[in-house]
Amino acid sequence: MFFLWLQLPFLSLFHFLFTSVQLCEIPAGNLELIQALNSELLKAVDDGSQEPDPSLYLALRLSNEHNLEKEREYLDRLTGVYQPQSSRSGIPLEPSRRKKSGTGELALYLLGLRAACQNMDTPERSRLVTQLKLLLNKEMKQIGKN
């Protein structure tokens, strides 16, 4: 029974990852705060010195105000980190150049892909979902040991 209780958060994450989400309305009194936050998010997207963050991309996608060009560019940067296909010379990157993602980062990246209506049925994305499942199982085993 205890082990099932530990699995509940992870099962909820998978349910959330693969179901549709309906956006909520922002109360009128908070609109200025939200617009200021959007402005800060867009500034962060333009900062090329920082590694792209999937939580930032999700925040942009969930916003009511969109700059689709910047969002697309940022998603391309994220994809380059989480799913590098090849170097500029066309030579495949060695595995050590690929981002070693934690469970949360990988889950957020996959949620971001869903938020961008990306095709999740590609071999590379299927591998990422499998990787997420393996990470979750590993974490559940660690929780069970403690």
ABEGO torsion letter per residue (X at the ends): XAAAAAAAAAAAAAAAAABBBBBBBBBAAAAAAAAAAAAAAAAAAABAABBBBAAAAAAAAABABBBAAAAAAAAAAAAAAABBABBAAGBBBBAAABBBBBAAAAAAAAAAAAAAGBBAABAAAAAAAAAAAAAAAAAAAAAAAX
